[in-house]
Amino acid sequence: MTEKIKVELDGVPGTLLWNLYHRAAEARRPDAVLEDPRAIELVDSIDFPFERFGEPRMAQWHALRVLCFDRAVGRFLQAHPDGVVVALGEGLETQFWRIDNGRVRWLTVDLPETVEVRRRLLPDDPPRRRTLPGSALDLTWMDEVDASAGVLITTQGLLMYLQPEEVRSLIAACAERFPGGTLVFDAVPHALAERSRREDLDTGAAYRAPAWHWSLDPGEHDKVMEYSPKIAGTRDLRYPRGRGLFALAPWVGYVPLIRRLRMPIVEVRFAG
Ligand SMILES: C[S@@+](CC[C@H](N)C(=O)[O-])C[C@H]1O[C@@H](n2cnc3c(N)ncnc32)[C@H](O)[C@@H]1O
């Protein structure tokens, strides 16, 4: 048996392991809503106490969230097969291998400690796939993007950890720099963000993620238009249909009581 690779990450970078663990847990099922053999390989090759995350009860929900992003990237690649996908805060996402069309160029931007882990586990394959160490807020990554064949920026599981003014200026800077481009992000609703900041609260959960600072309720996507006059439009993306109760996932936004707990996934179009 090959030796496992030790991964030590905490704080916000450590949250990528929760995501990976849940993606792989769903992908292991025979009736999985997401195929992700790379995620399974990664979990099996990492020396980390994944049991600290408890039973992966959120696996299907997380996989549907991931699938919603995959579909957005897939639509972009249909229209721009040679385009660039910039994945900000990509962690150990394996989206490239799920949707590669053989032509897309892919740029990952993440903090240096995460990039070090990513490079050990998922080596770069230039020139089509590259990884840059640094904060998404340090906008120098923009100089590395050749947007001539179209650009899509994704931030999955990142913006909620940033301060509201940081999110506003990051989105405004992307709109300014990439006319005609698209951004897809997810957000946490206000109630969950407030709960995450209550240090006195015992959630009873096996694992508690770091506090969320920026939040957006489902249906509030148009508020993002206020961030920059260079934003042409926004829309709330529908979650794909899942198994069992999750067959209702695309319609959860219409169900009173629970609709405000949905994590919105928003597509932002920049003016051309
Ligand atoms: C919850 S994880 C999400 C990882 C991945 N996108 C996914 O969905 O599995 C948050 C990621 O954001 C990265 N991150 C945190 N702050 C960042 C910043 N300022 N710039 C770029 N990446 C950042 C972390 O290192 C980590 O990879």
The ligand as an ORCA input file, in Angstrom:
! r2SCAN-3c Opt
* xyz 0 1
  C     -14.472     26.111      2.133
  S     -12.943     25.990      1.289
  C     -13.594     25.800     -0.350
  C     -12.669     25.004     -1.226
  C     -13.270     24.647     -2.592
  N     -13.668     25.811     -3.340
  C     -14.431     23.719     -2.427
  O     -15.573     24.158     -2.645
  O     -14.212     22.550     -2.088
  C     -12.328     27.664      1.297
  C     -11.105     27.850      0.431
  O     -10.823     29.243      0.332
  C      -9.428     29.431      0.438
  N      -9.215     30.832      0.839
  C      -9.480     31.431      2.019
  N      -9.191     32.745      1.972
  C      -8.744     32.988      0.718
  C      -8.303     34.137      0.024
  N      -8.256     35.333      0.626
  N      -7.914     34.017     -1.259
  C      -7.958     32.817     -1.902
  N      -8.380     31.683     -1.299
  C      -8.766     31.771     -0.007
  C      -9.001     28.383      1.437
  O      -7.612     28.133      1.396
  C      -9.838     27.201      0.969
  O      -9.207     26.501     -0.066
*
